Amino acid sequence: MEILHSAIAIVAAILLIIRLKVDPVIALLLACVYLGLATGLGAEGTVEQITGGFGEIMAEVGLLIGFGVLIGALLHSMGTFSDLVRILATRVGRRLPYAMAGTLATIFPSIYVDVQVVLAAPMARESAPSVDRRHGLPWLAGAMGVGIFSGYVFVVPGLAAVTIAGLMEVPLGTYLLYGLPIGVATALVTTALFRLLLSRGYWNEETDLDTDEVVLEPGTSGDTADAPHAEAASRLPLIVRLLPILVPLVLIATAAILDVAGASNSVIAFLGDANIALFIGLLIAYVMVRPSLGVSGIDQHLTAGFHTMGSILLITGVGGSLGAVIAESGMTDTLEGLFSADANAPVVLSILLAWVIAAVLHFAIGSVSVGAITAAGILSPIVPSLGVDPVVIALAIASGAMFALHVNSNFFWMFSKLLGLSTKGTLKTLTVATSLGAVVSLPLVLVASLIAAAT
């Protein structure tokens, strides 16, 4: 019954938001209340999971969102994003979505997915018109979604990739050898397929953009239209003005790589913590801008950032509440009991089974990593008897775990708000792109199984 009630709650939330135009916060909270009461959590248990889930997500991403948005506000005051977009438009042009998808999948997997979207969203929004005036934003959104999660599940040191490899007892070097080309190909091919989809009248700006949200990009709203700009800072070389983003990325990536290599220490771990790294980035931006804007000027830009931050934090937190209620409802245990693995299944059937288990678990639970971990827990005991290289089953799990990221994920709501998309628009971009990525990567895993069998 948990599966039925979860399906009802998710479908009802989507219909309330899209059809009846109910605010997402209200719709998601109604879904939480229904699901908690219907699955026997009781009034007290339901409230506990709603508040606990909200608090847990805020502990994980609250500061990341806050620091990221404020960095964006200060970078905008220096004209950083507009200058970067002009350079990219000249050197990359309409190929920017491919560059973004490939970069997110290969260079940034060590960066938490939440940090990636916080830092990449402002550039995507500002560069969209130069890519394609009508379809630039959805194309970049789809490229961001598939790029981030292709790297997350296939490319070491992406968190899900490392977790899957560990649970399936696959050496990280072996996983990287197979996962890196699959991750890159998945990101690029899916980006191209998504562009074809957009060219067929798939996108509708009237319904797919969040037209009611006016302060999604700090520094561009009416609140800061007349705000002073950091003219002295804007004359700095672009690479210097990008330091508030580049320094945190380097710190986080360095800490992650050294941790995997077993060469980390307390200082590196502290500086490489995502919250501390982004705070350092914020301090760098503040020091750059303060001499030009002064106290009053910088306050205007930060106030716009705080305004933006509030709506993002609220909807992200409520998304976390729904995930917590689903987890407490017993959904994971129920799904585990539904699946069984045949130790004598053919290779293709074993790969498809691993893909389906991971896809269903992710769709139901709302977490790529939890879906992958649960799928690995179901399959790992019988992998030795399958006659298939464990790396192939691990890759199949990674592929399926990308499938259909949707409203029960807090990332979905971060993505929506940071890019200025409606719920329908986010389903059309993030959900469809990750689903396409899961389907595109499946035949690549089958090819990997042939290579693994021949070596």
C-alpha positions as CSV (number, residue, x, y, z in Angstrom):
1,M,0.0,0.0,0.0
2,E,2.9,2.4,0.5
3,I,3.6,2.3,-3.2
4,L,0.0,3.1,-4.1
5,H,-0.2,6.0,-1.5
6,S,3.1,7.4,-2.6
7,A,2.0,7.3,-6.3
8,I,-1.3,9.1,-5.3
9,A,0.6,11.7,-3.3
10,I,3.1,12.5,-6.1
11,V,0.5,12.6,-8.9
12,A,-1.8,14.7,-6.8
13,A,1.0,17.2,-6.0
14,I,1.9,17.5,-9.7
15,L,-1.8,18.0,-10.7
16,L,-2.3,20.6,-8.0
17,I,0.7,22.6,-9.2
18,I,0.3,22.3,-13.0
19,R,-3.5,22.1,-13.4
20,L,-4.9,24.0,-10.5
21,K,-1.9,26.4,-10.2
22,V,-1.5,25.7,-6.5
23,D,1.7,27.0,-5.0
24,P,4.3,24.2,-4.9
25,V,4.9,24.6,-1.2
26,I,1.2,24.1,-0.4
27,A,0.9,21.2,-2.8
28,L,3.9,19.4,-1.5
29,L,2.9,19.9,2.1
30,L,-0.6,18.5,1.3
31,A,1.1,15.5,-0.3
32,C,3.3,15.0,2.8
33,V,0.2,15.1,5.1
34,Y,-1.8,12.7,3.0
35,L,1.1,10.2,2.6
36,G,2.0,10.3,6.3
37,L,-1.5,9.7,7.5
38,A,-2.4,7.2,4.8
39,T,0.7,5.0,5.6
40,G,0.1,5.0,9.3
41,L,2.7,7.4,10.6
42,G,0.0,9.2,12.6
43,A,-0.4,12.9,13.2
44,E,2.7,13.2,15.4
45,G,4.9,11.0,13.2
46,T,3.8,12.9,10.0
47,V,4.7,16.3,11.6
48,E,8.0,14.9,12.8
49,Q,9.0,13.7,9.4
50,I,7.9,16.9,7.7
51,T,9.9,19.1,10.1
52,G,12.8,16.7,10.3
53,G,13.1,16.3,6.6
54,F,13.0,20.0,6.1
55,G,15.7,20.5,8.8
56,E,17.9,17.7,7.4
57,I,17.8,19.2,3.9
58,M,18.6,22.7,5.2
59,A,21.5,21.2,7.2
60,E,22.8,19.7,3.9
61,V,22.2,22.5,1.4
62,G,20.9,25.6,3.2
63,L,24.3,27.3,3.5
64,L,25.3,26.1,0.0
65,I,22.2,27.8,-1.5
66,G,22.7,30.9,0.6
67,F,26.4,31.4,-0.2
68,G,25.9,30.5,-3.8
69,V,23.1,33.0,-4.4
70,L,25.0,35.8,-2.6
71,I,28.2,35.0,-4.7
72,G,25.9,35.3,-7.8
73,A,24.6,38.7,-6.6
74,L,28.1,40.1,-6.2
75,L,29.4,38.6,-9.4
76,H,26.5,40.2,-11.3
77,S,27.4,43.6,-9.8
78,M,30.8,43.3,-11.4
79,G,29.4,42.3,-14.8
80,T,31.2,38.9,-14.5
81,F,28.5,36.7,-16.0
82,S,27.7,39.1,-18.9
83,D,31.4,39.3,-19.8
84,L,31.8,35.5,-19.5
85,V,28.8,35.0,-21.7
86,R,30.2,37.3,-24.4
87,I,33.4,35.4,-24.5
88,L,31.6,32.0,-24.6
89,A,29.3,33.2,-27.3
90,T,32.3,34.2,-29.4
91,R,34.4,31.1,-28.8
92,V,31.7,28.4,-28.3
93,G,28.5,30.0,-29.6
94,R,25.6,27.6,-30.0
95,R,27.8,24.7,-28.8
96,L,27.7,26.0,-25.3
97,P,25.1,23.3,-24.1
98,Y,27.5,20.6,-25.2
99,A,30.5,22.3,-23.5
100,M,28.4,22.7,-20.3
101,A,27.2,19.1,-20.3
102,G,30.7,17.7,-21.0
103,T,32.4,19.9,-18.4
104,L,29.8,19.1,-15.7
105,A,30.2,15.4,-16.5
106,T,34.0,15.2,-16.5
107,I,35.6,18.0,-14.6
108,F,33.1,18.7,-11.8
109,P,31.9,15.3,-10.5
110,S,33.9,15.8,-7.4
111,I,31.7,18.8,-6.6
112,Y,28.4,18.1,-4.9
113,V,25.4,18.3,-7.3
114,D,23.8,21.0,-5.3
115,V,26.9,23.2,-5.6
116,Q,27.1,22.5,-9.3
117,V,23.6,23.8,-10.0
118,V,24.0,26.8,-7.7
119,L,27.1,27.9,-9.5
120,A,26.1,26.9,-13.1
121,A,22.5,28.3,-13.1
122,P,23.3,32.0,-13.2
123,M,25.6,31.5,-16.3
124,A,23.0,29.4,-18.0
125,R,20.3,32.0,-17.5
126,E,22.4,34.8,-18.8
127,S,23.9,33.0,-21.7
128,A,20.6,31.4,-22.9
129,P,19.6,34.2,-25.4
130,S,23.0,34.0,-27.1
131,V,22.6,30.2,-27.6
132,D,19.0,30.3,-28.9
133,R,16.6,33.1,-28.2
134,R,13.6,30.8,-27.9
135,H,15.1,27.5,-26.8
136,G,18.4,28.5,-25.2
137,L,17.3,28.2,-21.5
138,P,15.5,24.8,-21.8
139,W,18.4,23.4,-23.9
140,L,21.0,24.6,-21.3
141,A,18.7,23.3,-18.5
142,G,18.6,19.9,-20.0
143,A,22.3,19.9,-20.7
144,M,23.0,20.9,-17.1
145,G,20.7,18.1,-15.7
146,V,22.2,15.3,-17.7
147,G,25.7,16.6,-17.4
148,I,25.5,16.8,-13.6
149,F,24.0,13.4,-13.1
150,S,26.0,11.6,-15.8
151,G,29.1,12.7,-13.8
152,Y,27.5,11.9,-10.5
153,V,26.8,8.2,-11.3
154,F,29.5,7.3,-13.8
155,V,32.6,9.4,-13.2
156,V,34.8,8.9,-10.1
157,P,35.0,10.8,-7.7
158,G,31.2,11.5,-8.1
159,L,29.5,10.5,-4.9
160,A,27.1,8.0,-6.4
161,A,29.9,6.5,-8.6
162,V,32.2,6.0,-5.6
163,T,29.3,4.5,-3.5
164,I,28.2,2.1,-6.2
165,A,31.8,0.9,-6.9
166,G,32.4,0.4,-3.2
167,L,29.2,-1.6,-2.6
168,M,29.8,-3.8,-5.7
169,E,33.5,-4.2,-4.7
170,V,34.7,-2.7,-8.0
171,P,38.1,-1.0,-7.9
172,L,37.7,2.7,-8.5
173,G,40.2,2.7,-11.3
174,T,38.3,0.0,-13.1
175,Y,35.0,1.8,-12.6
176,L,36.5,5.0,-13.9
177,L,38.0,3.3,-17.0
178,Y,34.5,2.1,-18.0
179,G,32.4,4.9,-16.5
180,L,34.2,8.0,-17.8
181,P,33.5,7.3,-21.5
182,I,29.9,6.2,-20.8
183,G,29.4,9.4,-18.7
184,V,30.8,11.7,-21.4
185,A,28.9,9.9,-24.3
186,T,25.6,9.9,-22.3
187,A,25.9,13.7,-21.5
188,L,26.7,14.7,-25.1
189,V,24.3,12.4,-26.9
190,T,21.4,13.2,-24.6
191,T,22.1,16.9,-25.1
192,A,21.8,16.5,-28.8
193,L,18.6,14.4,-28.6
194,F,17.1,16.9,-26.2
195,R,17.8,19.7,-28.8
196,L,15.9,17.7,-31.4
197,L,13.0,17.4,-29.0
198,L,12.9,21.1,-28.4
199,S,12.9,21.8,-32.2
200,R,9.5,20.0,-32.5
201,G,7.4,22.5,-30.6
202,Y,8.0,20.8,-27.2
203,W,8.7,24.0,-25.3
204,N,6.0,26.6,-24.3
205,E,7.4,29.7,-22.6
206,E,4.0,30.7,-21.3
207,T,3.6,27.6,-19.2
208,D,7.1,26.3,-18.8
209,L,8.7,29.4,-17.3
210,D,8.0,30.7,-13.8
211,T,6.6,34.1,-14.8
212,D,5.5,34.9,-11.3
213,E,9.1,34.7,-10.0
214,V,10.8,38.1,-10.4
215,V,13.9,37.9,-8.4
216,L,15.5,34.6,-9.4
217,E,18.8,36.1,-10.5
218,P,20.2,38.5,-8.0
219,G,20.9,41.9,-9.3
220,T,18.4,41.8,-12.2
221,S,15.2,42.5,-10.4
222,G,13.4,45.8,-9.9
223,D,14.9,45.9,-6.4
224,T,18.4,46.4,-7.9
225,A,17.7,48.0,-11.2
226,D,19.1,51.3,-10.0
227,A,21.7,49.8,-7.7
228,P,25.3,50.9,-8.2
229,H,27.7,48.7,-10.1
230,A,31.2,47.8,-9.0
231,E,32.9,49.7,-11.8
232,A,36.4,49.4,-10.4
233,A,36.0,45.7,-9.9
234,S,34.5,45.2,-13.3
235,R,37.7,46.4,-14.8
236,L,39.6,43.5,-13.3
237,P,40.6,40.6,-15.7
238,L,37.7,38.2,-16.0
239,I,39.8,35.3,-14.6
240,V,40.2,37.4,-11.4
241,R,36.5,38.1,-11.2
242,L,35.8,34.4,-11.5
243,L,37.9,33.5,-8.5
244,P,34.8,33.5,-6.2
245,I,33.7,30.5,-8.2
246,L,37.0,28.9,-9.2
247,V,38.6,28.9,-5.7
248,P,35.7,27.0,-4.1
249,L,35.7,24.5,-7.0
250,V,39.4,23.9,-6.6
251,L,39.2,23.5,-2.8
252,I,36.3,21.0,-3.0
253,A,37.8,19.0,-5.9
254,T,41.3,18.9,-4.2
255,A,39.8,17.7,-0.9
256,A,37.7,15.0,-2.7
257,I,40.6,13.7,-4.8
258,L,43.1,13.6,-1.8
259,D,40.4,11.9,0.3
260,V,40.0,9.1,-2.3
261,A,43.8,8.9,-2.5
262,G,44.1,8.6,1.3
263,A,46.3,11.7,1.5
264,S,43.8,14.1,3.2
265,N,44.2,15.8,6.5
266,S,42.1,18.0,8.8
267,V,43.1,21.3,7.2
268,I,42.4,20.1,3.7
269,A,39.1,18.5,4.8
270,F,38.1,21.8,6.5
271,L,38.9,24.0,3.5
272,G,37.4,21.5,1.1
273,D,34.1,21.3,2.9
274,A,31.6,22.7,0.5
275,N,30.1,25.1,3.0
276,I,33.5,26.5,4.0
277,A,34.7,26.6,0.4
278,L,31.7,28.6,-0.8
279,F,32.0,30.9,2.2
280,I,35.6,31.6,1.1
281,G,34.3,32.4,-2.3
282,L,31.8,34.8,-0.9
283,L,34.5,36.5,1.1
284,I,36.6,36.9,-2.0
285,A,33.6,38.4,-3.9
286,Y,32.9,40.7,-1.0
287,V,36.5,42.0,-0.8
288,M,36.5,42.7,-4.6
289,V,33.2,44.6,-4.6
290,R,33.3,46.5,-1.3
291,P,35.8,49.2,-2.4
292,S,33.6,50.1,-5.4
293,L,30.1,49.9,-3.9
294,G,30.7,50.9,-0.3
295,V,28.4,49.7,2.5
296,S,25.1,50.9,1.1
297,G,25.8,49.8,-2.4
298,I,26.8,46.3,-1.4
299,D,23.8,46.0,0.9
300,Q,21.4,46.6,-2.0
301,H,22.8,43.7,-4.0
302,L,23.0,41.4,-1.0
303,T,19.4,42.3,-0.1
304,A,18.3,41.2,-3.5
305,G,20.2,38.0,-2.9
306,F,18.4,37.4,0.4
307,H,15.1,37.9,-1.3
308,T,15.9,35.3,-3.9
309,M,17.3,32.9,-1.3
310,G,14.1,32.8,0.8
311,S,11.9,31.3,-1.9
312,I,14.6,28.8,-3.0
313,L,15.2,27.6,0.6
314,L,11.5,27.1,1.4
315,I,10.6,25.1,-1.7
316,T,13.8,23.0,-1.4
317,G,13.1,22.3,2.3
318,V,9.6,21.2,1.6
319,G,10.9,18.9,-1.1
320,G,13.1,17.3,1.5
321,S,10.0,16.9,3.8
322,L,8.3,14.8,1.1
323,G,11.4,12.7,0.7
324,A,11.5,12.1,4.4
325,V,7.9,11.1,4.6
326,I,8.3,8.7,1.7
327,A,11.4,7.1,3.3
328,E,9.6,6.7,6.7
329,S,6.5,5.2,5.1
330,G,8.4,1.9,4.5
331,M,8.7,2.4,0.8
332,T,12.3,1.1,0.6
333,D,11.6,-2.1,2.4
334,T,8.5,-2.8,0.4
335,L,10.3,-2.3,-2.9
336,E,13.2,-4.5,-1.8
337,G,10.7,-7.3,-1.1
338,L,9.2,-7.0,-4.6
339,F,12.5,-7.6,-6.4
340,S,14.3,-10.9,-6.6
341,A,17.4,-11.6,-8.7
342,D,18.0,-14.8,-10.6
343,A,21.5,-16.1,-10.2
344,N,21.3,-18.0,-13.5
345,A,19.9,-15.1,-15.6
346,P,21.5,-14.3,-19.0
347,V,23.9,-11.4,-19.1
348,V,21.4,-9.0,-20.9
349,L,18.6,-9.9,-18.5
350,S,20.9,-9.3,-15.5
351,I,21.8,-5.9,-16.9
352,L,18.2,-5.0,-17.6
353,L,17.1,-6.2,-14.1
354,A,19.8,-4.1,-12.4
355,W,18.7,-1.1,-14.5
356,V,15.0,-1.5,-13.7
357,I,15.6,-2.0,-10.0
358,A,17.7,1.1,-9.7
359,A,15.2,3.1,-11.9
360,V,12.2,2.1,-9.9
361,L,13.9,2.7,-6.6
362,H,15.1,6.2,-7.6
363,F,11.7,7.1,-9.0
364,A,9.9,6.1,-5.9
365,I,12.4,7.3,-3.2
366,G,13.6,10.5,-4.9
367,S,17.3,10.1,-4.3
368,V,19.7,8.9,-6.9
369,S,22.3,7.8,-4.3
370,V,19.7,6.0,-2.1
371,G,18.2,4.3,-5.1
372,A,21.6,3.1,-6.3
373,I,22.6,2.0,-2.8
374,T,19.4,0.0,-2.3
375,A,19.7,-1.6,-5.8
376,A,23.3,-2.5,-5.0
377,G,22.2,-4.1,-1.7
378,I,19.7,-6.2,-3.5
379,L,22.1,-7.4,-6.3
380,S,25.5,-7.6,-4.6
381,P,24.9,-10.9,-2.9
382,I,24.3,-12.8,-6.2
383,V,26.8,-11.0,-8.4
384,P,29.5,-13.7,-8.1
385,S,27.0,-16.3,-9.4
386,L,25.8,-14.2,-12.3
387,G,28.8,-14.8,-14.5
388,V,28.9,-11.1,-15.3
389,D,31.8,-8.8,-14.4
390,P,30.7,-6.8,-11.3
391,V,31.6,-3.5,-13.0
392,V,28.9,-4.2,-15.6
393,I,26.2,-4.6,-13.0
394,A,27.5,-1.5,-11.2
395,L,27.3,0.5,-14.4
396,A,23.7,-0.8,-15.0
397,I,22.7,0.3,-11.6
398,A,24.3,3.8,-12.2
399,S,22.4,4.0,-15.5
400,G,19.0,3.2,-14.0
401,A,19.5,5.4,-11.0
402,M,19.5,8.5,-13.2
403,F,16.0,7.8,-14.5
404,A,13.3,10.4,-14.0
405,L,14.4,12.8,-11.3
406,H,11.1,14.5,-10.3
407,V,9.1,16.3,-7.6
408,N,10.1,14.0,-4.7
409,S,13.7,15.2,-5.0
410,N,14.8,18.4,-3.3
411,F,17.3,18.9,-6.2
412,F,14.3,19.2,-8.5
413,W,13.0,22.3,-6.7
414,M,16.5,23.9,-6.4
415,F,16.9,23.4,-10.1
416,S,13.4,24.9,-10.8
417,K,13.9,28.0,-8.8
418,L,17.5,28.7,-9.7
419,L,16.7,28.5,-13.4
420,G,13.4,30.3,-13.2
421,L,11.3,27.3,-14.5
422,S,7.8,26.4,-13.7
423,T,7.1,22.9,-12.3
424,K,5.9,21.8,-15.7
425,G,9.1,23.3,-17.3
426,T,11.3,21.5,-14.8
427,L,9.6,18.2,-15.6
428,K,10.1,18.9,-19.3
429,T,13.8,19.6,-18.8
430,L,15.4,17.9,-15.8
431,T,13.0,14.9,-15.6
432,V,13.0,14.3,-19.3
433,A,16.8,14.9,-19.7
434,T,17.7,12.5,-16.9
435,S,15.3,9.9,-18.2
436,L,16.8,10.2,-21.7
437,G,20.2,9.9,-20.1
438,A,19.3,6.7,-18.4
439,V,18.0,5.2,-21.7
440,V,20.9,6.5,-23.7
441,S,23.5,5.0,-21.3
442,L,21.8,1.5,-21.2
443,P,23.1,0.3,-24.6
444,L,26.5,1.7,-23.7
445,V,26.5,-0.5,-20.6
446,L,25.7,-3.4,-22.9
447,V,28.7,-2.6,-25.0
448,A,30.8,-2.4,-21.9
449,S,29.7,-5.9,-21.0
450,L,31.0,-7.2,-24.3
451,I,34.4,-5.4,-23.7
452,A,34.6,-6.7,-20.1
453,A,33.8,-10.3,-21.3
454,A,36.6,-10.1,-23.9
455,T,39.3,-8.9,-21.5
